Every structure is written in structure tokens, then in C-alpha cells.
Amino acid sequence: MAYTAKDASKTLFRYLNITEQSIEFIENTHKRGFIYNTASGEQCVIFIYPISHKADDSKNFFDTRDSGVYERGVSWNYSLENKLKYFCVAVHDQVEKYNDYIFSLECQEKIIEKVSGTLNGARVGTGTQVVIPNDYIPNNQFQRILTKNGFFIAVIHKDNIIDYIDKYDNRPYLIDDSLVELGEPETNDEDLSQSVDVYIGDLSKFSRNRILFGAPGTGKSYKLNKDREGYFTDDNYERVTFHPNYSYAQFVGTYKPTPKEDDELVITYKYIPGPFMRVWVRAYRSMQNNDGQNYLLIIEEINRANVAAVFGDVFQLLDRKNGVSEYSIYTSEDIKRYLNDEFSKEIPGNEWYRTLSTTEKKKHISSIKLLSNMYIWSTMNSADQGVFPIDTAFKRRWNFEYIGINESESMNSRDVIFADGRVINWNTLRHAINEKLGKMHINEDKMIGPFFLSKNDLKNNFESAFKSKLLMYLYEDVIKHRRDEFFAKGMDTYSKLLEAYEKTGGDVFMFELEYIPTQGTTVAENSLSNTIYDSLESAVTYENGNQSADKVAESSNDFATKSEE
């Protein structure tokens, strides 16, 4: 007998210890979308799926393509309109391996639409369901599965679902939070097709020349990398970090002495391309082959170098129209020879060039433009000491995206222990520090972002990182001339500040901190929130339905309190 959405609702209500009479259903969702009050009193929206399970166990999935499409869109819109957290979950307590577990899609509706081939509450084309790998058997209190489409499925034991709903928030990850324009609801819940159309992200929402900027530790590099993972393969990008001594020769390329290929004792001179030229060549070759590939150059800390000198004449290429440089630049004889050699190699993808006449070849290598399939994304930290100014002409060729001081805080939240044993959440500490800095009229670009201390620092090295990174930054850079307004009395040297911290922990500050009651447990690593955020880095990754051995890591912790061990 089929396990229906109604059956799934009964199962989930039992896990949440609620009844149908105690909740408010969202209209036009056939009782699949409802409003739930979290443990902290916050309202959220939950939409329910039964896990679709083939009798022969050949396929297990969220049927996001053919079941509840319209109703799911209604629930999503309701959460956006009312600014509520949103959960799309699935259960099946009649399949032994899934009994007592809840599966939660950690992404937004627009992603599910593209994966499932649905639009405006109806199926519009070929798509696929959100598949749970057949060989995956839940065995932890909490895990995450990284799907091949780049988002997570969280797997939560029923004993921890209430805490998960209370603590997890998908809203910081929303890229496109526009409402779903719904048509008429459909009632077809059959599995119409097994065809699969792997979703490749739509890059149109991103500028090709893009700079993310904000305060230290706001997750600029993290965001760029997450965007890169969703839209570019590992083979289609390069990353470079600018520094004060970085040059045009390193960025674009130059002649350098190099050992001769057939005789290492003989030194010859050869044009060595930089990251810009390497990415450009691959993007240009791809465009000539019309293979639909996009390429990305990531520049970290773009304003730590003299960008006018580093970009040189490449600066001219940044003016784009429909993704293509409006103006080309002529190539030097060195670059012409390099491009001719590179495109003449007998490798796949060069056939287009080798068949050209000499005159036609010269047209392809005598000048260059940025094509629409080459993206340049950068990070910029205006608070760094010793950064180079960027002139207006350079700036206007980029799309600047500001990353707010708290924009990604849910991605780096952990309870940490001060030297005196008191426990505090990292973001609570940050907020208190930033609030004080704000009252002192310190610019926001000097404040502390959630990634100022890395996940590893918070998890394994907090004591050292807090003293050597955070306290040092505040003491020496941010409030160097106003320390008496920020730190407790007597902190006239950095060594005294460290000595005081070892004895009194957070009392070194002039302001009050909100600590976490430990109730006899002093190990912050046992906390539920720490386990949830650990799992972001230890997700179980599956590719093409098979577990990828080099990317699999199970959560080493669980939700159980270990204070009695």
C-alpha cells in the first residue's frame, strides 16, 4: 500500500509531538504546509513529503517534480511574505532504514524548481526528483548529504528534530528570494518519467566583473567559493591572491628562464602565462568549440596590490557589453607566439585552430577580448592596513557587492570556552564587541565578521586564536588610541591584557557579555549547535548515486549530551 502525504504528516506530527488540531495549516496546500512554533517561540513554515520508495529499493526520493509542486510553492511564498524560516522535509516510517529519521532540503524553492523541471507551481519540462542515494543508511544523530546539484539534504534523528528546527535557518542562504508566480494547481502525483536533466546553475544573476567587499571575516571568500562550487567545475577556475609585490608579469605573463624540455642543463627563455592568460586561453578555446563551458578567475584581496600596474592594458578589457569586451587590446609578439603555440598543440579542442589558414590564425591571436564565458570575481577588504587605493575609472568597471557584518553568521556559529571556563556563543561575543565599537563610532569596516576566526579556530584552536588574532587586532589596530574605553582598567600593555584574560576571561572587556549557562557541563563542544555546524564541513557526499570515498566524512559528534561520560 502506498505511503501517502497524509501518512507522512501523521509520522512527522508524532516526531514533533503535535496534533493536527494544534497547528495552523496554510491554505491551498492540502494540509501539507503548516505553521509550526519552534522551541524558542518563533514561527516557521514546514512542507511535508512522503519519501517515495520503490518496492525493490531501486530508488528513494523527494518527488519534487510530480507531487505537491503547487502546494510547495504556496508554502514557500507564505514563508517569504511573512519572513519566516522554511523547511521542506520528508519522512517514511514504514521503510526500516528511514524509520525515526527526517530528511530536510536545505535550499530554496527556485533551486528545487530548476532541478525538478517545474515553474510557477506546475511541471514544465524534463527534470528529476531529489534523490536519496540508495546505499545511504542513516546511523548518526545528524548528518548532511551533499547532492550533485550542490545543496544539502540534512538527515536528523527524531529525538533532535525539535532542536534542529529551532536552530537551523535557511534564510541566510537565499540568493533569489522572489516569490513563485503560481498558476493553477495540478493534481497529477504519478511518477511520469525517469528522465534526468542535471541542473547547471544559471550564471545570469552574477556580474562577470564582480568584487565582494566588507569588514574582516564577513565570509567574502567563503561566499565566492560557494558560488564557484555551484556554477563552475573544479577544472574551470583559477584562484590568485594579490599582494604588494604582485605584478603584471605574474598576472598576465612574461618571458622567464626555464630549463629546456629535452635537456634540463640548458636554460632557455619561454613565455610563461599568468593566471589571467591561462584562464583566457581556456575560455577562448571553449567559445570556439561552442561547448557551453564557463571559466572563472578568482582574485583574493584585489586591493592589496597596485591594480593599475597589475592589470596594465588588460584594464581596457573590463568594459563589457553583453559580456564581451567593448574594446580589444593588441597582443605583443611574445603573446602572439604563445597563443599560436598553445592553440596549435595536438590536444582535444584545438581542431578549430589547426584547420585555419595562416591569415585566419593571425586574426585570432593579434588581439584579445574578454568573452562572455570568462568571469573575474574578487574580494576586497577596505580595513586592511597598507591597501592600495583603487581609482574611480577602475571601480566603475566592476559590480561591487557589500557583505554585511552579520550576513553569514549562521555558517560560523559555535559555543566557545573562555580561559576562566565560562561558555559563550561566538556570534554573541561578536555582537557585543561590534555594539561597543559602534558606540565608539568605529567604522563598520573595522568590526568583526563571523569568519574573523575560522571554523577550525573556533573548534580546535579558540584559546590561541582569540588571543593572537582577535585581541591583537582590537588592541593594536582598531582601538589603538582608545583602549581605556574598550578594555578594563590597567590594560596598558598587550602582555597585561593577556595575563588578565587568563585569569578573568571575558572580564577584560569594559562591557557585559551574555554567557551560556553550563549546568554542570563545561565542554562547549558537546552542545547541539556545535554539532549542527560541524556537519556543514563533514557532509556525506554522493556523486551519481555512489558514495564518493574521497569526499565522505561522517559527523564525529552527535546530539547526545556527554556530560556524564
N, C-alpha and C positions, 0 to 999 in steps of 0.2 A: 504494500500500500504506500502511495506517495507521501512523502513528508512535506507538508504544505507550509505556507507563510503563517497560517493560523497556528499550526503546531510549533513553529519556531517562536512565535510570540509567547505561547504558554511556557516554553522552555526558558526563554530569556527572562520572563516575569518571575519565574521560580528562582533563577540565579540572582536576580536583583531584589528578591524578597518583596515584590509588589504584586498588586492585583490589577485586573483590567479596570475595576471600579475606582481605583485610587489614582489613576493618571488621566491626563487630558490628551485625546487623540487629535491629530492635525486633520482638518477637513480635507476631503478628496484624496486620502491616502489609503482607503480601505483598511484602516486600523493598522497600517504598517509603519506609520510615522507618528511619534508621540513625544510629548514634553516630559522630561524627567528631571526631578530635583536632586542635585548631587549632594554628597555628604556635607559639603560646605554651604549648602543652601542655594547654590547657583542653578539656574535653569539651563537645560541643554536639549537638543533635538536628537532623537535616535530613530534610525530607519532600520527595519528588520528584513533580513533574508534568511530563508532556509538554505543550508548548504546543499546544493544539488549533487547527488551521489549516484553514480552509475552502479547498477546491481553487481557488475563484475569488477567494481573498484577501478575501472579504467580511467575515470575522470571525476574530479571533485572540484566544485567551483561556485563562485557567486554568479548567478545568472543575470548579470547586469545588462546583458544585451537584449533579452527577450522577456524578462519578468520585472514588473514594477517600475518600468522606466519613467512613466509619467508621475507616479506616486513619489518616486525618489526625487524627481525634480521639484515637486511641490514642497517636500520636506526641506530640501536644500534651500529653496527660495525663502521659506519661512525662517530658517536659521539666519540667513543673511539680513533679511528685513528687520529681524529683532535682535541682531548682533549676538546670537547665541552660539555656543560650541555645537559641533555637528559630529555625529557618529553614524557610520554605515556598517552594521555588524551582521554576522551570520552565525547560526548555531545548527547543530544536528545531534540530539542526544540519543538517537537510535543507531548511530554508527559508533561502534565501540571506541575507536581511536579518537573521536571528536567529543565524546561524552564528557561533560564538565568543562569544556573549553569554549571560549568566544573568540571569533575572528573579526578583526576590525580593520577596515580600509583606511589607511592614514594618507588620504589625499583629498582633493576637491572634486566636485562634480564635473567640471569641464574636462578634467583628465579622464574620468570614467567614460564620459561621452565619446571622446576620441578613441579610446581603447575599444569600446563596445560598438562603435558604429551607430550611435544614437544622436539625436539632435532634437531639442525642443520637446522632449517627452515622448519621442517616437523613434523607432528604428528606421534609419535612412540608407544604410549600406552595409557592406561586409564589415564585420568586426568580430571580436572574440569576447568570451566571458573572462572574468578574473579567476584564473585557475590556481588551485591549491595543489602543489606538487604531490603526486600520488604516493611517493615514498616518504613524505613528511608525516611523522607521528609526534604529536606534542608530548613532551616529557618534562617540561620545566614549568615553573610558576609564570614565567613571562619570556616570550621570545618575539623576534621580528623576522619576517621573511622578506627579503628584497626581491621584488618581482623584476622580470626582464624589461618591464616598462618604466622602471626607475622609481617606483613608490613602494612603501612598506605595507605589509599585512601584519598587524600585531596579533599575537596569539596569547590570550590571557586566561589563566585558570579561574574558574567561577568564584573561588574564595577571594580573588583580588579584583574582580571587575568593578566593584563599587569604588575602590581606591583609584583604579585606572581612569574611570570616567571623571572622577573628581580632579585628578592631576593632569591628565593629558588634554592638550588644547591644540586643535588643528589650525586655528586662525592665524598664527604667525607664518604658516607656510603657504597661505593663499597668494598666488600670483595674479590670478584673474578672478576677482570676487563679484563679477557681474551676474545678474540674475539669469536663470534659464528661461528663455521665452517658450512657454508651453503651448502646444496645440491642443487637440482633443485627445483624451486618454484612450489607450488601446488595451484590449483585454486578452491578447494572444500571449499565453505563457508557455508555449511549446518550444522545444529546442529545434529550431528550424534548420540549422546548418552547423556543420563542424568546421567551416572555413575560417581561416585565421588571417588577419591582417595586422602584422606587427606595427604598432604605432611608433612613428618617429616624430619627435616634437616639432611644432610649428615655431620657427625662429622669428616670425614676422613681428612679434611683440618686442623683440630686442633690437636696440640700435647696433649697427655694425661697429661704430666707434663709440665705445662705452667706458665711462670712468665711474667707479663706485668710490665715494668718499665719506668720511665720518670720523668720529672720535676713535682713539686707540681701542682695539678689542671689540669693535662692534660687529665683527664677523664678515668683513668685506671679502676677504679671501675665501672664507667658507662659502659665502653665497655664490661667488663666481664659480667655485669648484662644483657646487651642487647644480648650478645652471649648466655648466660644462658637461657634467655627467648625464644630464637629461637630454642633451642635444648634439653632443659630439662624441664620436668613438675615441677610445684611448689612443688610436693611431693618428687621429686627425687634429691634434693640437700640440703646441709647444708652450712652455712657460719660461719666462725670464724675469729676473729681479734686477731692477736698476739700482745703481749705487753711484756715489760722486765721481768715480773714475771711469764709469761706463762710457763707451764712445760709439761713434758712427761705424767705425771699423768692426766693432764687436757685434753691433746690432744688425747691420746690413751685410757687411762682408769686406774682406780686403785680401791682398796678397800676403802670404806668410811663408816662411821657410818650412819645408816639410820633407821627410825622408822620401826618396824615390821608391815607388811601389816595388820594383824588382831588385832594389839594392839599397838597404837601409843606411849604408855608409855614405851614400851620395845624397847631398842636400839639394833640393830644387825649390823653386818658388811656385806656389799654386794659389789660385783664388779659393779662399775658404769662406763659404757663405755663413752669415749670421742667422739667428732665428727668424728674422723678418724675411730674408730671401728664401730660406728653406720652406717656410710656410707658403710664401707666394708661389714658388715653383709648383708645389703640390696642388695648390688651388687652381692655378692656371692650367696645369695638365688635366685636372678633373673637369674643368669647364670645357676644354677642347674635346674631351671624350663624352661630355654630357652625361656623366654618371650620377649626378644629383648629390654629390658629396659636398659637405661644408667643412671649412677649416678655421681654426681659431688660434690666435696668438694672445696669450695672457701676459700682461706686463704688471708685475708686482712693484709697488712703491714708485710709480712713474715719476713723481716729482723729487725723488732723491738724486736724480741725475739732471744735467742740463739738457732738457728735452729738445731745445732748438738745435743744439750741437749734435745730439744723438740721432735725431730724425733727419737732419740735413735736408736734402731735396725731397726726401720721402714725405715731408710735411705737406708738399703740394698735392699729394695723392689723397689726403684726408678729406678734401672737398668731394663729396659724393652726390650723385643724383641717381635715384633708383638703385642704390647700392654700388654703383660703378663710379670710379673717379671721373670727375668732370674734365680734368686735365691730366695729361700723361707727362712723364719725365723721360728724357733721353737717357739711354744707358751708356756707361763708359765702355771702352774697348775691353776692359777686364771682365765686366759683367756680361757683355755680348759673348765673349769666348766661353765663359762659364755656362751661360744659358744654352748655347749651341751644344756644348759637350753634354750637358745634363739631359737635354731633350733628344740627343742622338743616341743615347745608351740603348742597347737592345734589351729593354725591360718592358713588361706589360704596361700599356698606357701611352707609350711613345710612338705608336704606329702612325698617328696623325702627323707627326713632325717629319719622320723619316721619309715619308712619301711626298713631301713638298719639294718644289723647285728651290734652287738657291735664292732666287729673288723673293719667293714667298716666305722662306725661312727668315730672311733679314727683316721682313715686316713684323714678325713675331718677337724678335729679340732686340730690335733697335730702340724700342721704348716700352715702358710698362705702365699699367694702371692697376689699381685695386679693383678686383671683380666682385660681383655681388655674393660670391660664396666664401669670401675671406672676411673674418671678423677679428677685430682687435679690441679686447676687453682689458681694462686696467683697474688698479686700486690706487688710491691716493690718501695719504694721511697728513692733513694740514697741521697737526700738532707736533710732528717730529721736529727736533732741532736740526738745523743745517739743511733743511729742504730748499730746493731751488724754486724761485717764483716761475709761474707759467704765464706767459703773456696772453692778452685777450685774443689775438689772432689764432693762437693755438687752441685756446679754450673753446672758441665758438665752433670748432670743427668736431667737437665731442658732445655726446649726450651725458650729462652728469646726473647721477642718481645718489641721493643722500641716504645713508643708512643711519637711522635714528639710534639714539643711545641705548634703547631697550628693545629694539626691533626683533632681535633673535634670541632674547634671553631664555626662552623656554628650551632652546637647544643646548644650553650650557648651564644647567641648574643643578647644584649639588650641595648637600649639607656638609659643612667642613668643621674642623675642630681647632679652636684657638689653643695657644700654648698652655693656658690655665685650665683646659679641659671643657670649656663651655662650647656648645654647638650652635652654629648659625648657618642659615642658608646663604650661599654665595651671592645670590641676587639681592637678598635682603641687606647684606653688607654693602653691596654696590650702591643700592638706592640710598642708603644712609650717607655714604660718602659723597655721592653726587648731589644730594639735597644740601649738604653743608657747603659744598663748593659753589652751588648755585646761590646760596645766601651770601657767599663771599664775592659774588659777581665774577666768578671764574668762567671763562668762555667754555661752551659745551665741548669744543674740540679737545679740551684738556681733561674731560671727565672720563670715567671708567666704563668701558663697554663690557658686555658679558664674556667676551673671549679674550679680555686682557690677560687673564690666566687661562691657560689651555685646559682642555678636558683632562689631559694627563696630569697637569699641575694640580688640579683640584682633587683628582682621585688618588694620586700616588705621591705627590710632592708638595702638598699645600704649605707646610711649615716653611720650607726653604723658599718657595716661590713667593709667598706672602711677604717675607722679609726682603728678599733680594730684588724682587720686581715691583710689587705694589708699594710697599713702604718707601723704597728707594725712589721710585718715580714721584710719589707725592712729596717726599721730603726735599728732593734735590731739584725737581723740575716744576711742579705745579704750584707749590706754595712756599717757594724758597725764601721769600721775604715776608711771609705772614704766618710762620709756623706756630706762633703763640696763639693764633686764632683757631687753629685746627687740632693741634696736639695738646695733650695735658701739660701742665706746667713742668718745667725742668728739662724739657727735651731739646736742649740747646746744641746737642751733637747727635749724630746718627747712631753712634755707639750707645748713648744713653737711651735712645728710643728703642733699640733692640733689647737692651737689658730690661727696660720697663715692660716691654711686650712679653718677654719670657716669664715675668712674674705676674703680670696682671691681664694679659691677653688684650681684649678689645678696650680696656680702660685707658689705653694710651691715647684714645681719641677724646676730644672735648665734647662729643655728643653721645647720646644714648643709643644703644643697639638693642634690637629685639632678638633675643636668643630663643632657641628651641628647648622646651622642657625635655630633659632626657629620661626622667622616670626610672632612674637606676641604670640605664643603658648609656654608655659613653662613647659607643662606636658609631659614628655617623654613617659609616659605610653600610650598616645594616638597614638603613632607612629605605622605605618604599620608593621615594623619589629618586634616590641614587640608583636603585636597580632599574627603574624605568629609563633613566638617561644613559646608563651603561649600555642598555640594549641597542641604542642608536648606533653604537660602534661595534656591536657584536651580533649583527643581524645574520640570520641564516640566508645565504644567497643561493638561488636556483637559477640555472640557465637552461632554457629549452626543456624544462621539466626535470632536469637532472641536477643533483646537488653538486655544486662546484667546489671541489676539495680545497682549492687554494683560497677560497673566499669564505669558508664556513667557520664560524666561531659561535659557540653557544654561550649564553649568559652564564657567567660563573657564579652569580649570586641568585637568590630567589627572594620572594617577598617575605618569607618567614622570618620572624624576629629571632635573633640568635643570642639574645642576652643571657639565656640560661645555659649556654654551652660553656 
